[in-house]
Amino acid sequence: MILDFVKMKQSFFTHLNVLIVTLFFFMQRPFYAQTLKTTVINESHLITNANFETGNLNGWKHWKTRSSEITDDAFSGKFALKIGPERGFCNQETSVKANSLYRISAYLKTDSGAEEVQLMVSDYGGVAKSISIAKAEYTKVSIDFQTAFSTEKLVISLFHLAGNGHGFADEISLTYLGEAPNPSIQEFVKIPKRIIKEENSVAQLSNEKMEWFLNDKFGMFIHWGVYAAMDEGAEWVRHKEAWGHEYYQRRARNPETGFTAAKFDATKWTELAKKAGMKYMALTTRHHDGYALFDSKHPASWTSKKDLGRDFIKEYVDAVRASGLHVGMYYSPMSWRYPDYYDVTAKDAKPNVWGYKTAAWHKEDARDMKEEVYEQVTSILKNYGKIDYMFWDGGWLGQSVNDKLERYFWDSGMFQNPNNEWPINEKYSTYDENGNALGIIGLVRKYQPEMIVNERLGWIGDVYLEEGASATSGDIRFKNYGEKCVSLQKGGWGYRPNIEVFSFQEVAVYLSNCVVRNINLLLNVAPDREGVIPQKQQEVLLKTGDWLSKVGNAVYNTKGDPWQPLFGEFGFTFNQNKIYCHVFIGYRELKSGTFTTQSLGNKKVQKVINLYDRRELKWVKNKDKTITTSDVDYSLNPAATILEITLTSSVY
């Protein structure tokens, strides 16, 4: 009897736990109907090496796994994962059921409790979720999430964020909590007013100055530099192979196999961008290897002007401006050419592939590195006419996260700190009318007052960046203006011979997924060492441009709205009295040849067309104020079908 009572008590608390989880999801998703199946199943077996008892990293991968290793300091069993020092990372993709509720758990700890270790889930159809702890003893953490109707995968990631210590992880578990609730009808989303923020004495640009960027939606990113001549890898090849500067430079300068740019013609790039439907461009003026595609007067600089007698940025800017496209650039302040990049304080060298150790001379050399950046950024801003957009990258120091040090070191705000430990020589400084030396964004606002910048150099930025080939998911981005950057190559941003590229259909989905969430897509191409964009990349871009010539009204000059998107199924954009329904192959009613909107309230519909062929479609208004369109031909462009609904009045 006592045993039966214990079993009854355990069963009661199990069901109570499921009820609590169910209520949690109702509270988190108020638009969802309250119909759930409460079946709890342990699916940890779907995670490869979830408890690390293989004694190796089998199943866990990423280029940053070099900062990860197996340790015997385990929560249970013999082994656990040890990550760090500094920024360490590893992940794996696993299978999950679509349209389901899940919980992922892990036991985490750190060396001393002074740093953080993090568990994250992403690519399941919702916004990436994470939980961090800084405790010195193993503690169980959990994340609850809901997979999309059209996804069957999940990426699990483990991070050590920063610091000289380590993070530890053990016993990763995955629990299926039941079927997800069905989505219920949405009303029009209320668009909040943008709040213009100020940081380091610099305010973000006004809505008026941001307007062109918000309307353009689609841009061409170009990663091109001496790394295009290195078949061993892409733009990180010097780091990947741990090559010294002299060897890398010798390879780059080889007249037969090196970076010759012999066929570079910026006009051909701009013509391709326009045919692809792109409205702005951004070329790497300098990447992390420190090679500049322009003329730099700093004595330590390594440039195309010195090597090849050509200022590629001038040729590029002239061509882009002549084409009518918006002029964008990329600049990385970090440089692997300086050992002190990993040791700016000369007290704490960060882990690096070259084995640089702390040295007293590093602090002064770090100042020299900073001066080169100031000279080059000033030259770019002053010497190339109006620049519309700057993509900063690599502002972090020692390839580790320390926002406070980053802002302090680079003087990234309006002014340089007169007490900065790495002062800039007057020769490389610019002053305002009151004699104050300008910081990085101060230079921007002086020479390019309308230039949009991102947040990757210690300042909040006008635009927030989302990077990588993972699917764009989650709700509409109202809080920050955003941009998603993706490489057309399936691996690496710089040129790699014979590598696969994303198909036009995949690019169409990337773009559509971005615009329905109010963010731009910056799609990267990778020219070869001679300056030619590979044919496979060109073919995808031309197909994308042909598609946009038919459906561009649903992309350009629109906003993501009036309803939230549903990952893998649909999303919406609008412009004045037109609503554009972007319908994807994961739409649950696709086979019916119909599409049902969310609630239109009291709005009246004039007509509905398939935007691709402009054929008018039949529609009916339902009692719940939605409309259902019939005879939709989803085969015209299977990846993303776009319907245009014309109202008799404006959406808002």
C-alpha positions as CSV (number, residue, x, y, z in Angstrom):
1,M,0.0,0.0,0.0
2,I,2.8,2.4,0.8
3,L,4.5,1.6,-2.5
4,D,1.2,2.2,-4.4
5,F,0.8,5.5,-2.6
6,V,4.3,6.6,-3.6
7,K,3.6,5.7,-7.2
8,M,0.3,7.6,-7.1
9,K,2.2,10.6,-5.6
10,Q,4.9,10.5,-8.3
11,S,2.2,10.2,-11.0
12,F,0.3,13.2,-9.6
13,F,3.5,15.4,-9.6
14,T,4.4,14.3,-13.1
15,H,1.0,15.4,-14.4
16,L,1.2,18.6,-12.4
17,N,4.5,19.4,-14.0
18,V,3.0,18.9,-17.5
19,L,0.1,21.2,-16.5
20,I,2.5,23.9,-15.4
21,V,4.5,23.6,-18.7
22,T,1.2,23.9,-20.6
23,L,0.2,27.0,-18.7
24,F,3.6,28.4,-19.3
25,F,3.2,28.2,-23.0
26,F,-0.3,29.7,-22.9
27,M,1.1,32.7,-21.0
28,Q,4.0,33.0,-23.5
29,R,1.8,32.7,-26.6
30,P,-1.5,34.5,-26.1
31,F,-2.6,34.1,-29.7
32,Y,-2.6,30.3,-29.5
33,A,-5.6,28.1,-29.0
34,Q,-5.6,26.0,-25.8
35,T,-5.5,22.5,-27.3
36,L,-2.5,20.4,-26.2
37,K,-1.5,16.8,-26.0
38,T,0.4,16.2,-22.8
39,T,2.7,13.3,-23.7
40,V,6.1,13.6,-22.0
41,I,8.9,11.6,-23.7
42,N,12.6,11.6,-23.1
43,E,14.3,12.1,-26.4
44,S,17.9,12.6,-25.2
45,H,19.0,9.7,-27.4
46,L,18.6,12.0,-30.4
47,I,21.6,14.0,-29.2
48,T,24.9,12.5,-30.1
49,N,27.3,12.1,-27.2
50,A,24.9,14.0,-24.9
51,N,26.8,13.0,-21.7
52,F,30.3,13.1,-23.3
53,E,31.0,9.5,-22.1
54,T,32.7,8.7,-25.4
55,G,35.6,10.6,-24.0
56,N,35.8,12.8,-27.1
57,L,33.9,15.5,-28.9
58,N,32.1,13.2,-31.2
59,G,28.9,14.9,-32.5
60,W,29.9,18.4,-31.3
61,K,31.4,20.6,-34.0
62,H,32.2,24.2,-35.1
63,W,35.4,25.9,-35.9
64,K,35.5,27.3,-32.4
65,T,35.6,23.7,-30.9
66,R,39.4,24.2,-30.8
67,S,38.5,26.0,-27.5
68,S,36.7,22.9,-26.2
69,E,38.0,19.6,-24.8
70,I,36.9,16.6,-22.7
71,T,37.5,16.7,-18.9
72,D,37.1,14.2,-16.1
73,D,35.5,17.0,-13.9
74,A,32.0,15.6,-14.6
75,F,28.6,16.0,-13.0
76,S,28.0,12.3,-13.5
77,G,29.9,9.5,-15.2
78,K,33.5,9.8,-16.2
79,F,33.6,12.8,-18.6
80,A,32.2,16.3,-19.3
81,L,32.8,19.2,-21.7
82,K,35.3,21.9,-20.8
83,I,35.1,25.1,-22.9
84,G,37.5,28.1,-22.8
85,P,39.5,30.1,-22.0
86,E,38.0,33.2,-23.7
87,R,35.3,32.7,-26.2
88,G,34.7,29.0,-26.7
89,F,31.9,27.4,-28.6
90,C,30.6,24.1,-30.0
91,N,27.2,22.9,-31.3
92,Q,25.3,20.1,-33.0
93,E,22.2,19.7,-35.0
94,T,19.6,17.1,-33.9
95,S,16.2,16.0,-35.0
96,V,13.0,17.1,-33.3
97,K,9.3,16.7,-34.0
98,A,7.6,19.5,-35.8
99,N,4.9,21.6,-34.2
100,S,5.8,20.4,-30.7
101,L,6.7,21.6,-27.2
102,Y,10.2,20.8,-25.9
103,R,12.5,21.3,-23.0
104,I,16.3,21.1,-23.2
105,S,18.3,20.8,-20.0
106,A,22.0,20.6,-19.1
107,Y,24.2,20.7,-16.0
108,L,26.6,23.7,-16.2
109,K,29.3,25.3,-14.1
110,T,32.3,27.6,-14.3
111,D,35.8,27.5,-12.7
112,S,35.3,30.2,-10.2
113,G,31.8,31.7,-10.6
114,A,33.3,34.9,-12.1
115,E,32.5,34.0,-15.7
116,E,29.5,32.6,-17.6
117,V,28.8,29.4,-19.5
118,Q,25.7,29.3,-21.7
119,L,23.3,26.8,-23.2
120,M,21.4,27.9,-26.4
121,V,18.8,26.4,-28.8
122,S,18.3,27.8,-32.3
123,D,17.1,27.0,-35.8
124,Y,13.9,25.4,-34.6
125,G,11.6,28.0,-36.1
126,G,11.7,30.5,-33.3
127,V,14.1,33.1,-31.9
128,A,17.3,31.6,-30.5
129,K,16.9,31.1,-26.7
130,S,19.7,30.8,-24.2
131,I,20.3,30.6,-20.5
132,S,23.6,31.3,-18.7
133,I,25.0,30.7,-15.3
134,A,28.2,31.7,-13.4
135,K,28.1,29.3,-10.5
136,A,31.1,27.2,-9.5
137,E,29.1,24.1,-8.9
138,Y,27.1,22.1,-11.4
139,T,23.6,23.5,-11.7
140,K,20.8,22.2,-13.9
141,V,19.4,24.8,-16.3
142,S,16.5,24.3,-18.7
143,I,14.9,26.1,-21.8
144,D,11.4,25.5,-23.0
145,F,10.6,26.1,-26.6
146,Q,8.2,25.3,-29.4
147,T,9.2,23.9,-32.8
148,A,7.6,25.3,-36.0
149,F,5.0,23.3,-38.0
150,S,7.5,23.1,-40.9
151,T,10.8,22.3,-39.1
152,E,12.3,19.0,-37.9
153,K,15.6,20.2,-36.6
154,L,17.3,22.0,-33.7
155,V,20.8,23.3,-33.1
156,I,22.1,23.0,-29.6
157,S,25.0,25.2,-28.7
158,L,27.3,25.5,-25.7
159,F,29.4,28.7,-25.0
160,H,32.0,30.0,-22.7
161,L,31.5,33.7,-23.3
162,A,34.8,35.3,-22.1
163,G,37.5,35.3,-19.5
164,N,40.6,33.3,-18.7
165,G,38.7,30.5,-17.0
166,H,36.5,27.7,-18.3
167,G,32.9,26.6,-18.6
168,F,31.8,23.0,-18.1
169,A,28.7,21.2,-19.4
170,D,27.4,17.7,-18.8
171,E,24.3,15.5,-19.2
172,I,22.4,17.4,-22.0
173,S,18.8,16.1,-22.1
174,L,15.9,16.7,-24.5
175,T,12.3,16.2,-23.5
176,Y,9.3,16.2,-25.7
177,L,6.4,17.8,-23.8
178,G,3.6,17.4,-26.2
179,E,2.0,18.7,-29.4
180,A,2.0,22.5,-29.8
181,P,-1.2,24.4,-29.7
182,N,-2.8,25.5,-33.0
183,P,-2.3,29.2,-33.9
184,S,-5.4,31.4,-33.5
185,I,-6.4,34.4,-35.5
186,Q,-4.2,37.6,-35.2
187,E,-5.5,41.1,-35.4
188,F,-3.3,43.9,-37.0
189,V,-0.1,44.4,-35.1
190,K,0.4,47.8,-33.6
191,I,3.7,49.3,-34.9
192,P,5.5,51.0,-32.1
193,K,7.2,54.3,-32.7
194,R,11.0,54.0,-33.1
195,I,13.0,55.3,-30.2
196,I,16.2,56.9,-31.3
197,K,19.0,56.0,-28.9
198,E,22.1,57.8,-27.9
199,E,25.4,56.3,-26.7
200,N,28.9,57.9,-26.2
201,S,27.5,61.3,-27.1
202,V,26.2,60.1,-30.5
203,A,22.6,59.6,-31.5
204,Q,21.4,57.2,-34.0
205,L,20.3,58.5,-37.4
206,S,16.8,59.8,-37.9
207,N,14.1,57.9,-39.6
208,E,14.4,60.2,-42.6
209,K,18.1,59.4,-43.0
210,M,17.4,55.7,-42.6
211,E,14.6,55.6,-45.2
212,W,16.7,54.5,-48.2
213,F,18.1,51.6,-46.3
214,L,14.7,50.5,-45.2
215,N,13.3,50.7,-48.7
216,D,16.2,49.0,-50.5
217,K,15.9,45.7,-48.7
218,F,18.5,43.7,-50.8
219,G,22.2,44.4,-51.1
220,M,25.4,42.7,-52.4
221,F,28.1,42.0,-49.9
222,I,31.6,41.3,-51.5
223,H,34.4,39.6,-49.6
224,W,37.6,40.1,-51.7
225,G,41.2,40.3,-50.8
226,V,44.5,38.4,-51.0
227,Y,42.8,35.4,-49.3
228,A,41.1,34.8,-52.7
229,A,44.4,33.4,-53.9
230,M,44.6,30.8,-51.1
231,D,42.8,27.6,-52.1
232,E,43.3,26.2,-48.5
233,G,40.4,28.3,-47.2
234,A,38.5,31.5,-47.3
235,E,38.9,34.8,-45.6
236,W,40.0,33.2,-42.3
237,V,42.6,31.0,-44.1
238,R,45.6,32.7,-42.4
239,H,44.1,32.1,-39.0
240,K,43.0,28.6,-39.9
241,E,46.4,27.5,-41.1
242,A,48.3,29.6,-38.5
243,W,50.5,31.1,-41.2
244,G,53.0,33.8,-40.3
245,H,52.7,37.2,-42.0
246,E,55.8,36.8,-44.2
247,Y,54.7,33.5,-45.7
248,Y,51.1,34.8,-46.2
249,Q,52.4,38.0,-47.9
250,R,54.7,36.0,-50.1
251,R,51.8,33.8,-51.2
252,A,49.7,36.9,-51.9
253,R,52.4,38.6,-54.0
254,N,53.2,35.6,-56.2
255,P,52.7,37.0,-59.8
256,E,51.6,33.6,-61.1
257,T,49.3,32.3,-58.4
258,G,48.8,35.2,-56.0
259,F,46.3,38.1,-55.8
260,T,46.6,39.8,-59.2
261,A,43.2,41.3,-59.7
262,A,44.0,41.1,-63.4
263,K,40.4,40.9,-64.5
264,F,38.8,43.2,-61.9
265,D,36.2,45.5,-63.4
266,A,34.0,47.1,-60.8
267,T,31.4,48.0,-63.5
268,K,30.8,44.3,-64.1
269,W,30.1,43.9,-60.4
270,T,27.6,46.7,-60.4
271,E,25.8,45.5,-63.5
272,L,25.4,42.0,-61.9
273,A,24.1,43.6,-58.7
274,K,21.5,45.5,-60.6
275,K,20.4,42.5,-62.6
276,A,20.0,40.6,-59.4
277,G,17.6,43.2,-58.0
278,M,20.1,44.5,-55.4
279,K,20.0,48.2,-54.4
280,Y,23.2,48.7,-52.5
281,M,26.7,47.2,-52.3
282,A,29.3,46.7,-49.5
283,L,32.9,45.7,-50.4
284,T,35.5,44.7,-47.9
285,T,38.0,47.5,-47.8
286,R,40.1,45.6,-45.3
287,H,39.5,42.2,-43.6
288,H,41.1,40.7,-40.5
289,D,44.4,39.9,-42.3
290,G,45.0,43.7,-42.5
291,Y,45.3,44.0,-46.3
292,A,43.7,47.2,-47.5
293,L,42.2,47.6,-51.0
294,F,43.0,51.3,-50.9
295,D,45.8,53.7,-50.4
296,S,46.9,54.1,-46.8
297,K,49.6,56.5,-45.6
298,H,50.3,54.7,-42.4
299,P,53.9,53.3,-42.5
300,A,52.8,49.9,-41.2
301,S,50.0,49.4,-43.8
302,W,49.9,46.7,-46.4
303,T,47.8,47.8,-49.4
304,S,46.9,47.1,-53.0
305,K,48.3,50.6,-53.9
306,K,51.7,49.5,-52.7
307,D,51.6,46.0,-54.1
308,L,49.7,46.5,-57.4
309,G,49.6,50.2,-57.9
310,R,45.8,50.3,-57.8
311,D,43.3,51.8,-55.4
312,F,40.5,49.3,-55.8
313,I,38.1,51.2,-53.5
314,K,38.3,54.2,-55.7
315,E,37.5,52.1,-58.8
316,Y,34.7,50.4,-56.9
317,V,33.1,53.6,-55.5
318,D,33.2,55.3,-58.9
319,A,31.4,52.4,-60.5
320,V,28.8,52.0,-57.8
321,R,28.0,55.7,-57.7
322,A,27.7,55.8,-61.5
323,S,25.3,52.8,-61.5
324,G,22.9,54.6,-59.2
325,L,23.3,52.0,-56.4
326,H,24.0,53.0,-52.8
327,V,27.7,52.9,-51.9
328,G,28.6,50.6,-49.0
329,M,31.9,49.5,-47.5
330,Y,33.2,47.0,-44.9
331,Y,36.1,47.7,-42.6
332,S,37.7,45.5,-39.9
333,P,39.8,47.2,-37.3
334,M,41.3,43.9,-36.0
335,S,44.5,42.8,-37.7
336,W,46.3,39.5,-37.3
337,R,49.5,41.3,-38.3
338,Y,49.8,42.7,-34.8
339,P,50.6,40.2,-32.0
340,D,49.4,42.8,-29.5
341,Y,45.9,42.5,-30.9
342,Y,45.7,39.5,-28.5
343,D,47.5,41.5,-25.7
344,V,46.6,45.2,-25.8
345,T,47.2,45.7,-22.1
346,A,50.6,43.8,-22.2
347,K,49.3,41.9,-19.2
348,D,47.0,39.3,-20.5
349,A,47.6,37.6,-23.9
350,K,44.5,35.9,-25.1
351,P,44.7,32.4,-26.6
352,N,45.7,32.5,-30.2
353,V,46.8,30.1,-33.0
354,W,50.2,31.8,-33.3
355,G,51.3,31.2,-29.7
356,Y,51.8,34.9,-29.0
357,K,52.6,35.5,-25.3
358,T,52.4,38.5,-23.1
359,A,55.2,41.0,-23.7
360,A,55.8,44.5,-22.4
361,W,56.2,46.1,-25.9
362,H,52.6,44.9,-26.9
363,K,50.9,47.9,-25.3
364,E,52.8,50.4,-27.4
365,D,52.4,48.3,-30.5
366,A,48.6,48.1,-29.8
367,R,48.6,51.9,-29.9
368,D,50.3,51.7,-33.3
369,M,47.6,49.2,-34.5
370,K,45.0,51.7,-33.3
371,E,46.7,54.6,-35.1
372,E,46.6,52.6,-38.3
373,V,42.9,52.2,-38.0
374,Y,42.4,55.9,-37.3
375,E,44.5,56.8,-40.4
376,Q,42.6,54.4,-42.6
377,V,39.1,55.1,-41.4
378,T,39.8,58.8,-41.8
379,S,41.1,58.3,-45.3
380,I,38.1,56.3,-46.3
381,L,35.6,58.8,-44.9
382,K,37.4,61.8,-46.5
383,N,38.6,60.6,-49.8
384,Y,35.9,58.7,-51.6
385,G,32.9,61.0,-51.8
386,K,29.5,60.2,-50.2
387,I,29.4,56.8,-48.5
388,D,25.9,55.5,-47.6
389,Y,26.7,52.5,-45.4
390,M,29.6,51.1,-43.4
391,F,29.7,47.5,-42.2
392,W,32.1,47.4,-39.2
393,D,33.4,44.0,-38.2
394,G,36.0,42.7,-35.8
395,G,35.9,45.5,-33.1
396,W,36.3,42.8,-30.4
397,L,39.9,42.5,-29.1
398,G,41.8,39.2,-28.9
399,Q,38.8,37.5,-30.6
400,S,37.1,37.6,-27.2
401,V,34.1,39.5,-25.9
402,N,34.8,42.5,-23.6
403,D,32.5,45.3,-24.6
404,K,33.9,47.7,-22.0
405,L,37.5,47.3,-23.1
406,E,36.5,47.4,-26.7
407,R,34.7,50.8,-26.3
408,Y,37.6,52.2,-24.2
409,F,40.4,51.0,-26.4
410,W,39.0,52.1,-29.8
411,D,37.4,55.4,-28.4
412,S,34.4,54.4,-30.5
413,G,32.1,57.2,-29.5
414,M,32.1,60.9,-30.5
415,F,35.4,61.8,-28.8
416,Q,38.7,60.3,-27.9
417,N,39.2,60.0,-24.1
418,P,42.1,62.3,-23.3
419,N,43.1,59.8,-20.6
420,N,43.0,56.8,-22.9
421,E,45.9,54.4,-22.2
422,W,46.4,54.1,-26.0
423,P,46.4,57.8,-27.2
424,I,46.4,58.6,-30.9
425,N,49.2,60.8,-32.2
426,E,48.1,64.3,-33.4
427,K,49.2,63.3,-36.9
428,Y,46.4,60.8,-37.1
429,S,43.7,62.7,-35.1
430,T,41.0,65.0,-36.2
431,Y,39.6,67.7,-34.0
432,D,36.2,69.6,-33.7
433,E,35.9,73.3,-33.5
434,N,36.5,73.1,-29.7
435,G,39.7,71.2,-30.0
436,N,38.3,67.9,-29.0
437,A,39.9,64.8,-30.7
438,L,37.2,62.8,-32.5
439,G,36.5,59.2,-31.9
440,I,35.5,56.7,-34.5
441,I,31.8,57.7,-34.7
442,G,32.8,61.3,-34.3
443,L,34.8,60.9,-37.5
444,V,31.8,59.3,-39.2
445,R,29.5,62.1,-38.2
446,K,32.0,64.8,-39.3
447,Y,32.8,63.5,-42.7
448,Q,29.8,61.3,-43.5
449,P,26.9,62.6,-41.4
450,E,24.3,60.5,-43.2
451,M,26.3,57.3,-43.4
452,I,24.6,54.3,-41.7
453,V,26.8,52.1,-39.6
454,N,26.2,48.8,-37.7
455,E,27.0,48.0,-34.1
456,R,30.3,46.1,-34.5
457,L,32.8,48.7,-33.4
458,G,31.8,49.5,-29.8
459,W,28.9,51.8,-30.5
460,I,25.1,50.9,-30.6
461,G,24.9,51.4,-34.4
462,D,22.1,52.6,-36.6
463,V,21.5,49.0,-37.8
464,Y,21.7,45.7,-35.8
465,L,23.3,42.8,-37.6
466,E,22.2,39.1,-37.8
467,E,24.8,36.9,-39.4
468,G,25.0,33.4,-40.9
469,A,23.1,30.9,-42.9
470,S,20.6,29.9,-40.2
471,A,17.0,30.6,-41.2
472,T,15.6,34.0,-40.1
473,S,12.9,33.4,-37.6
474,G,10.9,35.0,-34.8
475,D,8.7,38.1,-34.8
476,I,8.9,41.3,-36.7
477,R,12.0,43.4,-35.7
478,F,10.5,46.7,-34.4
479,K,13.0,47.5,-31.7
480,N,16.0,47.9,-34.0
481,Y,16.5,48.3,-37.7
482,G,18.2,45.2,-38.9
483,E,20.2,43.4,-41.6
484,K,20.9,39.7,-42.2
485,C,24.1,38.8,-43.9
486,V,24.5,35.5,-45.6
487,S,27.2,34.1,-47.9
488,L,26.0,32.7,-51.2
489,Q,28.8,30.1,-50.8
490,K,27.9,27.2,-48.5
491,G,31.0,27.8,-46.4
492,G,33.2,30.8,-46.0
493,W,32.8,34.4,-47.2
494,G,35.9,34.7,-49.3
495,Y,36.5,32.8,-52.5
496,R,36.8,29.0,-52.3
497,P,37.1,27.0,-55.6
498,N,34.5,24.5,-56.5
499,I,32.3,25.1,-53.4
500,E,28.6,24.6,-53.6
501,V,26.3,27.7,-53.5
502,F,22.8,28.2,-52.3
503,S,20.1,27.8,-55.0
504,F,17.9,30.6,-56.2
505,Q,15.0,29.1,-54.4
506,E,16.9,29.1,-51.1
507,V,17.9,32.8,-51.7
508,A,14.3,33.7,-52.4
509,V,13.3,32.2,-49.1
510,Y,16.1,34.0,-47.3
511,L,15.1,37.3,-48.7
512,S,11.4,36.8,-48.1
513,N,12.0,35.7,-44.5
514,C,13.9,38.8,-43.9
515,V,11.5,41.4,-45.4
516,V,8.5,40.0,-43.5
517,R,10.5,40.6,-40.3
518,N,11.5,44.2,-41.3
519,I,15.2,43.4,-42.0
520,N,17.4,43.6,-45.1
521,L,19.3,40.8,-46.7
522,L,23.0,41.5,-47.5
523,L,24.0,38.5,-49.8
524,N,27.7,37.9,-50.1
525,V,29.6,37.0,-53.3
526,A,33.2,35.9,-53.4
527,P,35.3,37.0,-56.5
528,D,38.4,35.0,-57.3
529,R,42.0,36.2,-57.1
530,E,41.6,37.9,-60.5
531,G,38.4,39.8,-59.5
532,V,35.9,37.6,-61.3
533,I,32.6,36.5,-59.6
534,P,32.3,32.8,-60.3
535,Q,29.7,31.7,-62.8
536,K,27.7,29.6,-60.4
537,Q,27.2,32.6,-58.2
538,Q,26.2,34.8,-61.1
539,E,23.6,32.3,-62.3
540,V,21.9,32.3,-58.9
541,L,21.9,36.1,-58.8
542,L,20.4,36.4,-62.3
543,K,17.6,34.0,-61.4
544,T,16.9,36.0,-58.2
545,G,16.7,39.2,-60.3
546,D,14.3,37.6,-62.7
547,W,12.0,36.6,-59.8
548,L,12.3,40.1,-58.2
549,S,11.3,41.7,-61.5
550,K,7.9,40.1,-61.1
551,V,7.4,40.2,-57.3
552,G,9.6,43.2,-56.3
553,N,6.5,45.2,-55.1
554,A,6.3,42.8,-52.2
555,V,9.9,43.5,-51.2
556,Y,11.0,47.0,-52.0
557,N,9.5,50.0,-50.1
558,T,7.5,47.7,-47.8
559,K,7.4,47.1,-44.1
560,G,7.0,43.7,-42.3
561,D,3.4,43.7,-41.1
562,P,0.4,43.8,-40.5
563,W,0.6,40.4,-38.9
564,Q,3.4,38.4,-37.3
565,P,5.0,35.7,-39.5
566,L,4.7,32.0,-38.8
567,F,8.1,30.4,-39.4
568,G,8.3,28.2,-42.5
569,E,4.6,28.9,-43.4
570,F,3.9,32.5,-44.1
571,G,4.7,36.2,-43.4
572,F,3.5,39.6,-44.6
573,T,4.7,42.9,-45.9
574,F,2.6,45.9,-46.8
575,N,2.8,49.2,-48.6
576,Q,-0.1,51.7,-48.3
577,N,-3.3,49.8,-49.3
578,K,-1.6,46.6,-50.4
579,I,-0.8,43.5,-48.3
580,Y,1.6,41.0,-49.6
581,C,1.3,37.4,-48.3
582,H,4.6,35.5,-48.6
583,V,3.6,31.8,-48.5
584,F,6.3,29.1,-48.1
585,I,6.4,25.4,-48.9
586,G,5.9,24.6,-45.2
587,Y,2.4,26.1,-45.2
588,R,0.1,23.5,-43.6
589,E,-2.7,24.1,-46.1
590,L,-0.5,24.2,-49.2
591,K,-2.0,21.1,-50.8
592,S,-5.4,22.6,-50.7
593,G,-4.4,25.4,-53.2
594,T,-5.9,28.0,-50.8
595,F,-4.5,30.6,-48.5
596,T,-6.3,32.1,-45.5
597,T,-5.2,35.4,-44.0
598,Q,-5.4,36.7,-40.5
599,S,-8.2,39.1,-39.4
600,L,-8.7,42.1,-41.6
601,G,-11.0,43.7,-39.1
602,N,-13.3,46.1,-40.9
603,K,-11.0,46.5,-43.9
604,K,-12.6,45.8,-47.3
605,V,-10.8,43.9,-50.1
606,Q,-10.9,45.1,-53.7
607,K,-9.0,42.2,-55.3
608,V,-6.3,39.4,-54.8
609,I,-3.7,38.5,-57.4
610,N,-0.8,36.0,-57.6
611,L,1.9,38.6,-57.9
612,Y,4.2,36.4,-60.0
613,D,1.9,36.1,-63.0
614,R,-0.6,38.8,-61.9
615,R,-3.6,36.5,-62.4
616,E,-6.6,37.6,-60.3
617,L,-7.8,35.0,-57.8
618,K,-11.1,34.2,-56.2
619,W,-11.6,35.0,-52.6
620,V,-14.3,34.9,-49.9
621,K,-14.5,36.7,-46.6
622,N,-15.0,34.5,-43.6
623,K,-17.0,35.1,-40.4
624,D,-13.8,35.6,-38.4
625,K,-12.9,38.5,-40.8
626,T,-10.2,36.5,-42.5
627,I,-10.3,35.9,-46.2
628,T,-9.6,32.7,-48.0
629,T,-8.1,32.8,-51.5
630,S,-8.6,29.8,-53.8
631,D,-7.0,28.3,-56.9
632,V,-3.5,29.5,-55.8
633,D,-0.9,28.0,-58.1
634,Y,2.0,27.2,-55.7
635,S,4.0,25.7,-58.5
636,L,5.0,29.0,-60.1
637,N,7.7,29.5,-57.6
638,P,7.5,26.7,-55.0
639,A,9.9,28.3,-52.5
640,A,7.9,31.5,-52.0
641,T,4.5,32.3,-53.5
642,I,3.4,35.9,-53.0
643,L,-0.2,37.0,-53.1
644,E,-1.1,40.7,-53.4
645,I,-4.3,41.8,-51.6
646,T,-5.5,45.3,-52.6
647,L,-7.7,47.0,-50.0
648,T,-10.1,49.9,-50.6
649,S,-8.2,52.0,-48.0
650,S,-4.7,52.1,-46.4
651,V,-3.6,49.3,-44.1
652,Y,-2.9,51.8,-41.3
